[in-house]
Amino acid sequence: MEELDIDGLFWLPREPDNKVAGRLRFNAATGAELNLIGTLQGLSSSGAHDLLNPSLRDEPVRILGIAGKRTLTLDRCLYSGATIDIPGIARERYTPELILSGAHLEEDEPLEFNAIHLELSHLDQWVWKSGTDIDVTWDDSGGGISGIQINYEPPQKSVLPIEIGDLEVVYTFGFRPDPITETAIWQRCSIGVKFKESRLLEDAIKVGTSLQNLLTIGVDSPSSFQQVILAHTDLVRTLPSGKEFSAPIYMYAQFIGSNIPGQEKNIHPMRMLFTFDDIGGLDGIAKWLETSAKFRQVVDSLLSHRYLPTTYTDNRLLNTIIAAEALERIRLQKQDLKFRNALMDLVRVAGQPFRGIVKDINAWIKEILQARINHLVHRGLHNDLEGQRMYVLSESLYFLVVICLLRECGIPEATLSKIQNHQRFIWVAKQL
């Protein structure tokens, strides 16, 4: 996600005449910080005492601003301290939870939007669709390439009506001309939903997180938000032709998966568990949105270790066990169940793809049960399970839950069979 380091003027919605100069910084890993030269809430007769007393600023506030040629709304800003420099210059600091660029939303105006679109890491490779056609002409005398002709026709937007609105995959493109050394055509892909009715920001982000989780599973690598674009019903722009369109609002915030160092940039589809086409395109994504909403707690537990830079192996195993138990409880709508029976039932649901990992199901279930009781529930009373073995068991449970979730989505059998050829799947099978 883009970093911000911009100067501007900032004010409280209820005090538009009290504009204060300041600098806004944002980083996806560390979040946002607003440093002001002055004070938004003013000084009383007691002066510095009020300024330096944080108890007077316990409640988060909304701050508006104009900085870096952007119209800004900073929401849920927590007061984080102040100083008074000689000869009496007051400085305040705030920590915004989120930044909206492209709109001023008044103090009591709810954060409701009628669309969300995301640019996600690995999305372009996962969708794997280009509008570029390259024709190479070879020299008949064997002297190599004599010419290159490049034609570009932008891919068309894909739209699928679903219960909550229109699910969309949208392509944007541009041209960077350099007549001497390099000429480039760039293309980006975004995915999102145009809602039938405006939704609170939290609900819109849940849809975005579901899309992010699907990509993380499919690519088999953590996906992160590169850009979040919202639309508001009251913010419309008109082209010279008279056509109206929703003005984009760009959101900046700390999202899960944004602080993983050394993430791969380009992953070839051959290294993925499944691609956009493998799951049936937009139809498969629509089914995933329904399934992941039903099994939200399962997906959250299952992928928690994928979005962390590092995690203990026993925590990894514990999270996959929690995911498997929650999956069976939600499937059966039954709170009390025996974990052995739950595993047997999930193995049955997963079917042949999972049996490609585990040949002796009874022995595997016994080992999972022992690991759960001896090394997680009653930790410290037994010799710890060797780290690599614990890792292998967690990986096997991960694949079990993934395959069951994909079956809930009605993913084609051919796609599930393809997972068996993935290198990570093969490695786990050999270890077991």
C-alpha positions in Angstrom: 0.0 0.0 0.0 1.2 3.5 -0.9 3.0 5.4 1.8 2.0 9.0 2.7 4.2 11.8 4.0 2.3 15.0 3.2 1.9 18.6 4.7 -1.4 20.4 4.9 -4.1 22.0 6.9 -6.3 20.1 9.4 -9.4 20.9 11.4 -12.3 19.5 13.4 -15.6 19.3 11.5 -17.3 21.4 14.1 -14.6 24.1 14.0 -13.9 24.6 10.3 -12.4 28.1 11.0 -9.6 26.7 13.2 -7.3 25.2 10.6 -4.0 23.9 11.9 -0.9 23.1 9.9 0.6 19.7 10.2 2.2 16.7 8.6 0.4 13.3 8.0 2.4 10.2 7.7 1.2 6.7 6.8 2.9 3.3 6.5 1.1 0.0 6.1 3.3 -1.6 8.7 3.2 1.1 11.4 0.0 2.9 10.7 -0.8 6.6 10.5 0.4 9.6 12.6 -0.7 13.3 12.4 1.7 15.9 13.8 0.2 19.4 14.2 1.9 22.7 14.8 -0.8 24.1 17.0 -3.8 22.7 18.7 -7.2 21.6 17.3 -9.2 21.9 20.5 -7.7 25.1 21.7 -6.4 26.2 25.1 -8.4 27.3 28.1 -7.3 29.9 30.6 -5.2 27.2 32.3 -3.2 26.9 29.0 -0.6 24.2 29.1 -2.2 22.2 31.8 -5.2 21.4 29.6 -3.0 20.7 26.5 -0.8 18.2 28.3 -3.7 16.5 30.2 -4.7 13.4 28.0 -7.7 12.7 30.2 -9.4 15.7 28.5 -9.0 13.9 25.1 -10.1 10.3 25.8 -12.6 10.0 23.0 -11.4 9.5 19.4 -12.3 12.3 17.0 -12.8 12.8 13.3 -10.4 15.3 11.7 -10.7 16.8 8.2 -7.8 18.1 6.1 -6.4 19.1 2.8 -2.8 17.9 2.2 -0.7 16.8 -0.8 -3.6 17.8 -3.1 -5.9 15.4 -1.3 -9.2 15.9 0.4 -8.9 13.9 3.6 -11.0 12.5 6.4 -9.1 11.0 9.3 -11.3 8.8 11.4 -11.1 7.5 14.9 -8.1 9.7 15.7 -6.7 9.1 19.2 -4.9 11.9 21.0 -1.4 10.7 21.5 0.3 13.6 23.3 1.5 17.2 23.0 4.4 19.5 23.7 4.9 23.2 24.1 8.1 24.5 22.5 9.8 27.8 23.3 8.5 30.5 22.8 5.1 28.9 23.4 4.4 26.9 20.3 1.8 24.2 21.0 2.2 20.9 19.1 -0.4 18.0 19.1 -0.1 14.4 17.9 -3.0 12.1 16.9 -3.1 8.5 15.7 -5.8 8.0 13.1 -7.2 4.5 12.7 -8.0 5.1 9.1 -7.5 7.7 6.3 -10.0 8.4 3.5 -8.6 10.3 0.6 -11.1 11.9 -1.8 -13.9 13.0 0.6 -14.8 15.1 3.6 -17.3 13.3 5.8 -18.8 15.4 8.5 -18.6 14.6 12.2 -21.8 12.5 12.6 -21.9 11.2 9.0 -21.7 7.4 9.0 -19.0 5.6 7.1 -21.3 4.0 4.5 -20.3 3.1 1.0 -22.0 1.5 -2.0 -18.9 -0.2 -3.5 -15.5 -1.6 -2.6 -12.8 -2.6 -5.0 -9.4 -4.0 -4.1 -6.0 -4.3 -5.7 -4.4 -7.3 -4.0 -0.9 -8.7 -4.2 -0.8 -11.7 -6.6 -4.2 -10.9 -8.0 -2.9 -10.2 -11.5 -1.0 -13.5 -11.7 -4.0 -15.4 -10.2 -6.4 -14.0 -12.8 -3.8 -14.3 -15.5 -5.4 -12.3 -18.2 -3.6 -9.9 -20.5 -4.7 -7.7 -23.4 -1.3 -7.8 -25.0 -0.6 -9.6 -28.3 3.1 -9.7 -29.4 4.0 -10.7 -32.9 7.7 -11.3 -33.5 9.2 -11.2 -37.1 12.4 -13.2 -37.7 15.1 -12.3 -40.2 15.0 -14.9 -43.0 18.8 -14.8 -43.3 19.2 -16.0 -39.7 20.1 -12.7 -38.3 17.7 -12.8 -35.4 14.6 -10.7 -34.8 13.9 -8.1 -37.5 10.8 -6.6 -35.9 8.3 -6.7 -33.1 4.6 -5.6 -33.3 2.7 -5.2 -30.1 -1.1 -4.9 -30.1 -3.0 -4.1 -26.9 -6.8 -4.5 -26.4 -7.9 -3.9 -22.8 -9.6 -6.9 -21.2 -13.3 -6.3 -20.6 -14.8 -5.9 -17.2 -16.4 -9.1 -15.8 -19.6 -8.7 -13.8 -21.7 -11.3 -12.0 -24.9 -10.3 -10.1 -25.0 -11.9 -6.6 -27.2 -11.5 -3.6 -25.4 -8.4 -2.2 -24.8 -6.6 -5.5 -22.5 -7.0 -8.5 -19.3 -8.9 -8.2 -16.7 -7.4 -10.5 -13.3 -7.9 -11.9 -12.1 -4.6 -13.5 -8.9 -3.9 -15.5 -7.2 -0.5 -15.7 -4.3 0.3 -18.0 -1.9 3.0 -19.0 0.9 4.0 -21.3 4.4 5.1 -20.3 6.2 6.3 -23.5 9.9 6.7 -23.8 10.8 7.1 -27.5 14.4 6.2 -27.0 15.0 3.4 -24.5 11.7 1.9 -23.3 8.0 2.1 -24.0 5.7 0.3 -21.6 2.0 -0.6 -21.3 0.9 -1.3 -17.8 -2.2 -3.2 -16.7 -3.7 -3.8 -13.3 -6.6 -5.9 -12.1 -9.0 -5.1 -9.2 -11.8 -7.1 -7.7 -14.8 -6.0 -5.7 -18.5 -5.6 -5.2 -20.9 -2.8 -6.1 -23.5 -3.2 -3.4 -27.3 -3.0 -4.0 -27.5 -0.9 -0.8 -24.9 1.2 1.0 -23.0 -0.8 3.6 -21.1 0.2 6.7 -17.4 0.3 6.2 -16.8 -2.7 8.5 -19.2 -4.8 6.4 -17.6 -3.7 3.2 -14.1 -4.6 4.5 -15.4 -8.1 5.6 -16.2 -8.7 1.9 -12.7 -7.5 1.0 -11.1 -9.7 3.6 -13.0 -12.7 2.2 -11.6 -12.0 -1.2 -8.1 -11.6 0.3 -8.4 -15.0 2.1 -9.5 -16.8 -1.1 -6.4 -15.4 -2.9 -4.1 -16.4 0.0 -5.4 -20.0 -0.2 -5.3 -20.2 -4.0 -1.9 -18.6 -4.5 -0.6 -20.4 -1.4 1.1 -17.3 -0.3 -0.1 -14.3 1.8 -2.0 -11.8 -0.2 -2.1 -8.2 1.1 -4.2 -5.1 0.3 -2.3 -2.9 -2.2 -5.2 -0.4 -2.6 -8.7 -0.1 -1.3 -11.1 2.0 -3.4 -14.5 2.9 -2.0 -17.5 4.7 -3.6 -20.1 6.9 -1.9 -23.6 7.6 -3.2 -23.2 11.4 -2.5 -19.9 11.7 -4.3 -20.4 11.7 -8.0 -18.4 13.3 -10.8 -19.7 14.3 -14.2 -17.7 14.0 -17.4 -17.9 16.6 -20.2 -20.1 14.1 -22.1 -22.6 14.3 -19.2 -21.9 10.7 -18.0 -21.7 10.4 -14.2 -19.5 8.1 -12.2 -18.7 7.6 -8.5 -15.7 9.5 -7.4 -13.1 7.1 -6.0 -12.3 7.3 -2.3 -8.9 5.7 -1.3 -8.6 4.1 2.1 -5.4 3.8 4.1 -5.3 1.6 7.2 -3.3 -1.2 8.8 -4.7 -4.4 7.3 -3.9 -8.0 8.1 -1.0 -9.3 6.1 0.5 -5.9 5.3 3.6 -6.2 7.4 5.1 -9.5 6.2 8.7 -8.9 5.1 10.1 -10.4 1.9 6.8 -11.3 0.2 7.1 -12.8 -3.3 6.0 -10.4 -6.0 5.3 -12.7 -9.0 4.1 -16.2 -8.4 3.5 -18.3 -11.6 0.1 -20.0 -11.8 1.9 -23.4 -11.9 3.0 -22.9 -8.3 -0.6 -22.1 -7.1 -3.1 -24.4 -5.5 -5.7 -23.2 -7.9 -6.3 -20.2 -10.1 -9.2 -17.9 -11.0 -10.2 -20.1 -13.9 -9.7 -23.3 -11.8 -12.5 -22.4 -9.4 -14.8 -21.3 -12.2 -14.1 -17.6 -12.3 -16.6 -15.2 -10.8 -19.1 -18.1 -10.1 -16.5 -19.7 -7.9 -15.7 -16.5 -6.1 -19.4 -15.9 -5.5 -19.7 -19.3 -3.9 -16.6 -18.6 -1.8 -18.2 -15.3 -0.5 -21.2 -17.2 0.7 -19.2 -20.1 2.2 -16.6 -17.9 3.9 -19.3 -15.8 5.5 -20.8 -19.0 7.0 -17.4 -20.3 8.1 -15.8 -17.0 9.0 -14.3 -18.2 12.3 -12.9 -21.3 10.6 -11.1 -19.3 7.9 -9.8 -16.8 10.5 -8.2 -19.5 12.6 -7.0 -21.4 9.5 -5.1 -18.5 8.0 -3.9 -16.7 11.1 -0.4 -18.1 10.7 -0.2 -17.1 7.0 -0.5 -13.4 7.8 2.1 -13.4 10.6 5.8 -12.9 9.9 6.6 -15.7 12.3 4.7 -17.9 14.7 5.4 -20.8 17.1 4.8 -24.2 15.6 2.5 -25.3 18.4 0.4 -22.1 17.8 0.2 -23.1 14.2 -1.0 -26.6 15.1 -3.5 -25.2 17.7 -5.0 -22.8 15.1 -5.5 -25.6 12.6 -7.1 -27.8 15.2 -9.4 -25.0 16.2 -10.3 -24.5 12.5 -11.1 -28.2 12.0 -13.3 -28.3 15.2 -15.2 -25.1 14.3 -15.7 -26.4 10.7 -17.5 -29.5 11.9 -19.5 -27.7 14.6 -20.8 -25.2 12.0 -21.4 -27.9 9.4 -23.5 -30.0 11.9 -24.8 -27.0 13.9 -23.8 -29.0 17.0 -21.8 -27.6 19.9 -20.9 -30.9 21.6 -18.9 -33.3 19.5 -16.0 -35.7 19.9 -12.9 -34.6 18.0 -12.2 -38.1 16.8 -15.6 -38.3 15.2 -15.2 -34.8 13.8 -11.9 -35.7 12.1 -13.4 -38.9 10.7 -16.3 -37.0 9.2 -14.1 -34.3 7.7 -11.9 -36.9 6.1 -15.0 -38.5 4.6 -16.1 -35.1 3.3 -12.6 -34.3 1.9 -12.5 -37.6 0.1 -9.7 -38.7 -2.3 -7.6 -35.5 -2.5 -6.9 -35.7 1.2 -6.3 -39.4 1.1 -3.5 -38.5 -1.2 -1.8 -37.1 1.9 -2.7 -39.6 4.6 -2.7 -43.3 3.8 -3.4 -44.6 7.3 -6.3 -42.5 8.5 -6.7 -44.2 11.9 -3.0 -43.8 12.8 -3.1 -40.1 11.7 -6.2 -39.3 13.7 -4.6 -41.0 16.8 -1.5 -38.9 16.4 -3.5 -35.7 16.0 -5.5 -36.5 19.1 -2.4 -37.2 21.1 -0.8 -34.0 20.0 -3.9 -32.0 20.9 -4.1 -33.5 24.4 -0.5 -34.1 25.4 1.2 -31.1 23.8 -1.4 -28.4 23.6 -4.1 -28.9 26.3 -1.8 -30.4 28.9 1.4 -28.7 27.8 4.3 -29.3 30.2 3.2 -32.6 31.6 4.6 -34.6 28.6 7.7 -34.5 26.5 7.2 -32.0 23.7 6.4 -33.3 20.2 9.3 -32.7 17.9 8.9 -29.4 16.1 9.0 -30.7 12.5 6.4 -33.4 13.3 4.1 -30.8 14.8 4.6 -28.7 11.7 3.7 -31.6 9.4 0.6 -32.4 11.4 -0.5 -28.8 11.2 0.0 -28.8 7.4 -2.1 -31.9 7.0 -4.9 -30.4 9.0 -4.6 -27.2 6.9 -5.1 -29.2 3.7 -8.0 -31.1 5.2 -9.9 -27.9 6.2 -9.1 -26.2 2.8 -10.4 -29.2 0.8 -13.6 -29.3 2.9 -14.2 -25.6 2.5 -13.7 -25.9 -1.3 -16.2 -28.8 -1.3 -18.6 -26.5 0.5 -18.2 -24.1 -2.4 -18.9 -26.8 -5.0 -15.4 -26.4 -6.6 -14.9 -28.8 -9.5 -13.4 -32.2 -8.8 -10.7 -31.6 -11.3 -9.5 -28.5 -9.3 -9.4 -30.6 -6.1 -7.4 -33.3 -7.9 -5.0 -30.7 -9.1 -4.1 -29.7 -5.5 -2.5 -33.2 -5.1 0.2 -32.2 -7.6 1.3 -29.1 -5.6 4.8 -29.4 -4.2 3.7 -28.5 -0.7 1.0 -31.2 -0.8 3.5 -33.8 -2.0 6.0 -32.9 0.7 3.5 -33.3 3.5 2.4 -36.7 2.0 6.0 -37.9 2.0 6.5 -36.8 5.7 3.4 -38.7 6.8 
